[in-house]
Amino acid sequence: MRVEESGVLASLRPTREDRRPSTEQIAVHAYLLWLARGQPGGTDWDDWLEAERQLAASA
Protein backbone atom coordinates (compact mmCIF):
# COMPACT_ATOMS: atom_id res chain seq x y z
CA MET A 1 0.00 0.00 0.00
CA ARG A 2 1.25 3.43 -0.91
CA VAL A 3 0.08 6.30 1.30
CA GLU A 4 0.38 9.82 -0.08
CA GLU A 5 1.43 12.89 1.90
CA SER A 6 -2.24 13.72 2.48
CA GLY A 7 -2.62 10.39 4.33
CA VAL A 8 -4.89 8.98 1.63
CA LEU A 9 -4.09 5.61 0.13
CA ALA A 10 -3.03 6.15 -3.47
CA SER A 11 -5.47 3.47 -4.67
CA LEU A 12 -8.36 5.36 -3.07
CA ARG A 13 -7.82 8.55 -5.05
CA PRO A 14 -10.53 9.20 -7.62
CA THR A 15 -9.47 8.88 -11.24
CA ARG A 16 -9.27 11.88 -13.54
CA GLU A 17 -12.50 10.76 -15.18
CA ASP A 18 -14.38 10.81 -11.89
CA ARG A 19 -13.20 13.37 -9.38
CA ARG A 20 -15.84 12.35 -6.87
CA PRO A 21 -14.84 9.43 -4.65
CA SER A 22 -17.03 6.35 -4.86
CA THR A 23 -19.01 5.02 -1.93
CA GLU A 24 -16.54 2.13 -1.70
CA GLN A 25 -13.56 4.49 -1.60
CA ILE A 26 -15.18 6.52 1.18
CA ALA A 27 -16.09 3.39 3.14
CA VAL A 28 -12.57 1.98 2.98
CA HIS A 29 -10.99 5.28 3.95
CA ALA A 30 -13.48 5.75 6.82
CA TYR A 31 -12.62 2.26 8.06
CA LEU A 32 -8.91 3.07 7.97
CA LEU A 33 -9.53 6.29 9.91
CA TRP A 34 -11.52 4.34 12.49
CA LEU A 35 -8.71 1.79 12.85
CA ALA A 36 -6.12 4.56 13.18
CA ARG A 37 -8.14 6.15 15.99
CA GLY A 38 -8.25 2.94 18.02
CA GLN A 39 -11.68 1.69 16.91
CA PRO A 40 -13.85 3.88 19.15
CA GLY A 41 -17.58 3.22 19.18
CA GLY A 42 -20.15 5.67 17.88
CA THR A 43 -17.88 7.51 15.45
CA ASP A 44 -19.04 6.01 12.17
CA TRP A 45 -20.67 9.19 10.86
CA ASP A 46 -17.69 11.34 11.88
CA ASP A 47 -15.29 8.91 10.21
CA TRP A 48 -17.41 8.87 7.04
CA LEU A 49 -17.53 12.67 6.79
CA GLU A 50 -13.80 12.98 7.45
CA ALA A 51 -13.09 10.36 4.79
CA GLU A 52 -15.21 12.29 2.29
CA ARG A 53 -13.38 15.50 3.16
CA GLN A 54 -9.92 13.98 2.87
CA LEU A 55 -10.65 12.21 -0.41
CA ALA A 56 -12.21 15.33 -1.94
CA ALA A 57 -9.20 17.41 -0.87
CA SER A 58 -6.79 14.95 -2.49
CA ALA A 59 -8.66 14.96 -5.83
N, C-alpha and C positions, 0 to 999 in steps of 0.2 A: 504494500500500500504506500502510495506517495501522498504526503500531506503538504499542501501549499502553505505559504507564509500566513495566509488568512486563517489557517486551521481547518480548511475544508479539504476533504479528500479529493484528489484530482479527478477521480472517476465519477464524483458526484456533481461536478460542474456541468451546467447546461451546455449543450452544443451551440454552435453559432446559429444554427437553424431555429433553435428554440431557446430563447434566453430565459424563459420561465422554467424553474425547476419542476420536475414531475413530482407527483404525490409520493412515489417510491423514493426518490432522491431525498425529499424532505423527511420522510419516515426514517430512513437509514441515518441521516445526519442527526435527527432528534434523538434517536436511540444512542448514538455515539456520545452526544452531549450528556444524556442521562447517565451513561456508564462513567463518563469522565467526572461527573459530579457525585459519584458514590451511590448511585441508584436510589435517590430519595423518593419517597412516595408522594403522590399528589402533585407532581410537577409536569405531567404530560403535556398540558396545554402550553405552559411556559417554554418547555423544551421545543415543542412544535413551532411556536412563533419565533423563537430564537434561531432555529434551523432555517426557517423561511428567510429571516433577515440576513443571516450569514450567507446563504446561497445566493440570494438576490444581489448582495454587495459584491460577491466574487464574480458575478456574470459580466 
